[in-house]
């Protein structure tokens, strides 16, 4: 091997990847994981806030529909001829839909979003 030139011998640089091709270090991966977890937790909190607001809105809509139905019945019971019920079911259908939406949101709220 004495006759080999310096250029023919492998060096450490031959085995080193260029900076742009190197995989991330363990510390960098841990930082990325921590950042992803923080983002996921913030997203979970935001979803829970939106779900709570949606439940509240559905409950308010249901109460408003009930009040409107009572007011409609009260107006129809004062001796005047009441209008026939709308073909689409009117406020009753709205109340039923609001109740279904509220129930769906309650079920979604019970689902675990994180381990």
C-alpha positions as CSV (number, residue, x, y, z in Angstrom):
1,X,0.0,0.0,0.0
2,X,3.0,2.2,0.1
3,X,2.7,3.0,-3.6
4,X,-0.9,4.5,-3.2
5,X,-1.1,8.1,-3.8
6,X,-2.7,10.4,-1.2
7,X,-5.7,11.0,-3.6
8,X,-6.6,7.4,-3.8
9,X,-7.0,6.9,0.0
10,X,-10.6,7.5,1.4
11,X,-10.8,10.3,3.9
12,X,-13.4,11.3,6.5
13,X,-14.8,13.9,4.1
14,X,-15.7,11.1,1.6
15,X,-18.1,9.7,4.2
16,X,-19.5,13.0,5.4
17,X,-22.8,14.2,3.9
18,X,-23.1,17.8,2.8
19,X,-24.9,20.0,5.3
20,X,-28.1,20.3,3.2
21,X,-28.4,16.5,2.9
22,X,-27.9,15.6,6.6
23,X,-30.9,14.2,8.5
24,X,-32.0,16.3,11.5
25,X,-30.4,15.6,14.8
26,X,-32.2,14.0,17.7
27,X,-32.5,17.3,19.5
28,X,-34.1,18.9,16.4
29,X,-36.6,16.1,16.1
30,X,-37.5,16.5,19.8
31,X,-38.1,20.2,19.2
32,X,-40.3,19.5,16.2
33,X,-42.3,16.9,18.3
34,X,-42.7,19.4,21.2
35,X,-43.9,22.1,18.7
36,X,-46.4,19.6,17.1
37,X,-47.7,18.6,20.5
38,X,-48.1,22.3,21.5
39,X,-50.0,23.0,18.3
40,X,-52.2,19.9,18.8
41,X,-53.0,21.0,22.3
42,X,-53.9,24.5,21.2
43,X,-56.0,23.1,18.4
44,X,-57.8,20.8,20.9
45,X,-58.5,23.8,23.2
46,X,-59.8,25.8,20.3
47,X,-62.1,23.0,19.1
48,X,-63.5,22.6,22.6
49,X,-64.2,26.3,22.8
50,X,-65.9,26.3,19.4
51,X,-67.9,23.2,20.4
52,X,-69.0,24.9,23.7
53,X,-70.1,28.0,21.8
54,X,-72.0,25.9,19.3
55,X,-73.8,24.0,22.0
56,X,-74.7,27.3,23.7
57,X,-76.0,28.7,20.3
58,X,-78.0,25.6,19.7
59,X,-79.6,25.8,23.2
60,X,-80.4,29.5,22.6
61,X,-81.9,28.7,19.3
62,X,-84.0,26.0,20.8
63,X,-85.2,28.3,23.6
64,X,-86.0,31.0,21.0
65,X,-88.0,28.5,19.0
66,X,-90.0,27.5,22.0
67,X,-90.7,31.1,22.9
68,X,-91.8,31.8,19.3
69,X,-94.1,28.8,19.4
70,X,-95.7,29.9,22.6
71,X,-96.1,33.4,21.2
72,X,-97.7,32.0,18.1
73,X,-100.1,29.9,20.1
74,X,-101.0,32.9,22.3
75,X,-101.7,35.0,19.2
76,X,-103.9,32.3,17.7
77,X,-105.9,31.8,21.0
78,X,-107.3,35.4,21.2
79,X,-110.4,34.8,19.1
80,X,-108.8,35.6,15.8
81,X,-108.7,33.0,13.1
82,X,-105.2,31.4,13.2
83,X,-103.3,30.8,10.0
84,X,-102.9,27.2,9.0
85,X,-99.5,25.6,10.0
86,X,-96.8,26.0,7.4
87,X,-96.3,23.0,5.1
88,X,-92.7,22.5,6.1
89,X,-93.6,22.2,9.8
90,X,-92.4,25.7,10.8
91,X,-90.9,26.2,14.2
92,X,-91.5,22.6,15.3
93,X,-89.1,21.4,12.6
94,X,-86.6,24.1,13.6
95,X,-86.7,23.0,17.2
96,X,-86.2,19.4,16.3
97,X,-83.3,20.3,14.1
98,X,-81.8,22.4,16.8
99,X,-82.2,19.6,19.3
100,X,-80.5,17.1,16.8
101,X,-77.6,19.5,16.3
102,X,-77.1,20.1,20.0
103,X,-77.1,16.3,20.6
104,X,-74.5,15.7,17.9
105,X,-72.3,18.4,19.4
106,X,-72.7,16.8,22.8
107,X,-71.6,13.5,21.4
108,X,-68.6,15.1,19.7
109,X,-67.6,16.8,22.8
110,X,-67.4,13.5,24.6
111,X,-65.0,12.0,22.1
112,X,-61.4,11.9,23.3
113,X,-59.2,14.2,21.2
114,X,-55.9,13.3,22.7
115,X,-54.3,10.4,24.4
